[in-house]
Amino acid sequence: MQSNFLLIFSSSVFEDYGKLIDQLQENLSEKKKERKSISDHLNEVEVEHQRTLDNYASILTKYESGVEERDALAQERTSHSTER
């Protein structure tokens, strides 16, 4: 009688552990999918960030070029004014 109880108990414990393992594997699979999704999104954000930095650098270069051109024109006007 006691061996039947142990057999039933052992079977029940194994079944419970089997269900727990299945649940944990399912949770792990979901977490892996979430991690992949987050990683993909992070990559997209990094690409957009780099585009923004490149765009800023380009605008800054154009601005500096404009300032240099303005300063050169101002210097030229000053030179013409003092020559007269």
BELLINPE-V780657 format. One record per helix or strand. SS is the DSSP state (hx for helix, st for strand). FROM is the first residue (numbers start at 1). LEN is the number of residues. If there is no record, write none. Layout:
ss = [SS	SS]
from = [FROM	FROM]
len = [LEN	LEN]
//
This chain:
ss = [hx]
from = [2]
len = [82]
//
